[in-house]
């Protein structure tokens, strides 16, 4: 699950902690058939549920 965790939890300013996003992006690019988006939850600060097939 990749969540949009706010840098400042008291304020919606568009900045999120994206460590997991940066780690997952190269894996998804190299193995696109192994990472499948299952569901997106939320609009302004979405969280994504992925299935990893191995």
Residue pairs with C-beta under 8 A, 6 or more apart in sequence:
1 47
1 48
1 49
1 50
2 20
2 21
2 24
2 47
2 48
2 50
3 47
3 48
4 16
4 42
4 45
4 46
4 47
5 16
5 17
6 12
6 13
6 15
6 16
6 17
6 45
7 13
7 15
7 16
7 17
8 15
12 44
12 45
16 45
24 35
24 50
27 34
27 35
28 35
33 53
34 52
34 53
34 54
35 50
35 51
35 52
35 53
36 50
36 51
36 53
37 48
37 49
37 50
38 49
38 50
38 51
39 48
39 49
40 46
40 47
40 48
40 49
41 47
41 48
41 49
